[in-house]
Amino acid sequence: MGLDIGFYTKDDEQLLGLRNHHGLLRLFLDQPHDTIGGYDDFYVTPDMLGAVLEAVEEEMEDAGMALPELPQDGAETSGDLMRDLPEDFCDEEPDEWTAALPHYRVLLAFLLVAAEEERTLICGWSA
């Protein structure tokens, strides 16, 4: 068994799916959140995404990593983002946490744009 994480619109369209990315889920669960109807799934607001994005950027800066410019609002689709990720990134958290940070940063920025358009997203997860 593994950890499956999905980010969805309120119309149940999956924007991003990740497997075994425990560290990223922990960043979300560390934020105040409202669960959905007795499940572990929770609402993801723009404020929550902004806080998680800020945490990732702080970790990148602490590790001496550059913060390149993020794609412009709506400039990339989820398909574009998936093509730019290392092979099998969505299937397994990298062994080195810091190696994942730049990719999380781009994915979080993409989700933030979607959350601002939708007003809220849903994070569904199971372990």
Beta strands, then each sheet from edge to edge (+ up, - down):
strand 1: 4-8
strand 2: 14-19
strand 3: 42-44
strand 4: 121-126
sheet 1: 2+ 1- 4+ 3-
end
